[in-house]
Amino acid sequence: MIELYYWVILVISLGLSLVYAFSWHKHLGVHFTLIFILVPVSNVGYALFASARSLETAIAANKVTYIGGCYNALFIMLSVYSLCHLKINKWLRTGLLTLATLFFMFIMTMERQQYYYKSLTFERKNGVSLLHKEYAFVHNLFYVFVIGCFIGSIGGIIYSYFKKRDASRKIIYLLILPNLVCLIAFFGVRKVFPNIELLPAAYAFAQVIYLLIMHRVCLYDITDTAIDSLVEKGDTGFISFDFHFHYLGSNETAKNIFPELRDLTVDKPVGANEKLRDTALVWLRDFREDNSKNSLHYEVGDKSYLVNINYLFDGRQKRGYQFFITDDTQNQQYIALLDSFNTSLKDEVAQKTQHIVEMHDQFILGMATMVESRDNSTGGHIRRTSDVVRMLVEEIRKNDVFGLSDEFCRAIIKAAPMHDLGKIAVDDAILKKPGRFTHEEFGKMKVHAAEGANIVHKVLEGTDDDYFRNIAENVAHYHHERWDGSGYPEGLKGEEIPLEARIMAVADVYDALVSKRVYKERMSFEQADSIITEGMGKHFDKRLEPYYQAARPRFEEYYRTVDA
């Protein structure tokens, strides 16, 4: 029966690790994963020891149990610190890992030296394998190490409960259980049950608790699940809630708009704050009852904020609600101005033309910014690419083989922010995906080029500036075409691609390379330059290469000063 107990626990722990493997999410730290790897390994050792019939077999099985025994307590502590957003010095972390490894090295030679065990004898009694041990000095130090790790874990939990507002109280409560159960199983019950180890069962119990924690932890990582650097540090506010209207998190911009968020603890009902009860809670309830009520304006002083409400997705699964909040003051002023126009103002059209053009440009830029705020990957992309286009055009004008006119230069710089307007037609599930696209998803993303041209055409239709409209449509439509004909959406080749789209392509790709995305870190300037240079004549017009090289120092200086 005792042997069966160990084998059953082993099967359970393996099953729990498989559940973890199939449910794994990138939000989870490496220590979290290592626990689910080491627990089944340790339980294999316990099962093998229970079946041992000789001293040699018992010693080998005992060594296997220590693979987890030496590291699990440490990894549990490091997981606590990670989940509670507590920093631990890298040298201390490295030292603790080294110490655990040294203990494991002593254990691997337990039968050949007497530093860990002074003596070992084996007997099989009443169907139970027993390894009689006389402990040595290193074994006592190992106990001190394990106790220290558990104390560190409990201390981190207690500190987080009282001091860390960004640590989920539900996760803190759950973290207490595996620590206490493992500690009791390791030290507290061995005298009560001398012939059976309860630590394997404690490990399996810890796995269950960590699976519950895993289910919750993905909700709290605002940056990776829903917003990128633009939302986190720019002009877009973000707030997230679960389906029970509990507050999950927000960025600094949102807290500036709703200062009451600073006093709201993670996992608290949003209705706990009187101001939020009359605003956010009402909006959430309206959206839950009717999803079409997903947009509204919130007035604060002389500011008008556009609040867009949507579901919070974890992959394709709906996990709660999210607010995107953008400053819409200028657009609202523009709309108010248009509403106030009437026939009596027709005589003043000439005087207002320049002002309307400027407001129209701002409206287009606002549209581009709002579209960009939906995209999990391109925070600040339109601003940066517009600046890169301007610098590249300035270099071309110094020794211009293309014969660019002043009108062309003004038009392409003005059109650059509109190149990704077509992304408004891309489904949120694809646009906000926190990672690389599948082939099918990329196919759907490709439609943004043609859709962007259609949108630009409709937005600019009826304006007097046909030249600018043509430039803007070409930039949106063809900026993903390639010189060798391998691009999209039309597969144009060489000079079939409009010059404005060829220039836009260089700026678009360069920004993508040196900027951080959810699926990659930013690339070094040297690596980006190598890719751009190698692409000349394939991806890009070879005649643009000297101007790119001339502008490159300016690009690098610019990207050192902006958040990309």
Number of C-alpha atoms within 10 A of each C-alpha: 8 16 18 12 16 25 19 15 23 24 15 19 28 20 14 20 23 14 14 20 13 8 11 14 15 11 14 16 13 13 19 21 16 16 24 25 19 23 27 26 19 26 31 24 25 28 23 21 27 24 21 22 17 15 19 12 15 24 22 16 22 22 21 22 24 21 21 24 21 23 24 25 24 25 22 24 23 24 24 26 19 18 22 23 15 16 9 11 8 9 9 10 13 11 12 16 15 12 16 21 15 15 20 20 11 18 24 19 14 19 18 10 13 17 17 23 21 15 15 15 13 18 16 15 9 6 13 18 23 20 18 12 13 13 15 14 12 17 18 11 13 19 13 11 19 20 16 15 22 19 15 19 25 18 15 20 26 15 13 22 17 9 10 17 16 17 21 23 19 13 21 19 13 15 24 16 15 20 23 16 18 23 19 15 18 19 12 12 15 15 9 8 10 10 14 19 18 20 22 26 21 22 27 26 19 25 23 19 17 25 19 13 18 20 12 15 18 17 22 23 16 19 18 20 21 23 27 25 20 21 28 19 14 16 17 26 27 25 26 26 26 19 15 11 19 20 24 25 24 24 20 20 20 23 17 12 17 16 13 13 22 13 10 19 20 22 22 16 19 25 17 14 15 11 15 18 14 12 13 18 20 13 19 23 13 14 18 16 9 10 14 11 16 17 16 13 17 15 12 10 6 6 14 18 20 21 23 16 22 22 21 22 20 19 15 11 10 13 18 20 23 23 25 23 26 25 20 20 16 15 19 17 13 17 12 11 11 11 9 9 10 8 6 7 10 10 9 9 10 9 9 12 11 11 11 15 12 11 16 16 14 15 18 21 20 18 17 21 23 20 17 22 24 22 23 26 26 21 27 22 20 21 14 23 24 22 18 27 23 20 21 24 23 15 16 21 16 9 11 13 10 11 10 13 11 9 10 16 18 13 19 25 22 19 27 29 25 26 30 24 25 24 22 20 16 19 13 17 14 20 21 22 22 24 16 14 15 10 9 8 16 13 11 16 18 16 17 23 26 18 20 26 25 16 19 24 15 12 13 18 12 10 10 9 11 12 11 19 22 16 22 27 25 26 31 29 27 28 27 27 26 24 23 17 16 15 16 17 16 15 16 19 17 19 10 11 22 17 20 25 25 25 23 27 24 25 24 23 19 20 24 18 20 20 22 19 20 19 13 12 11 14 16 13 17 11 12 18 18 11 15 20 18 12 18 17 16 17 25 23 22 14 12 18 17 14 19 23 16 14 18 17 11 15 21 14 10 15 16 10 8 9 15 19
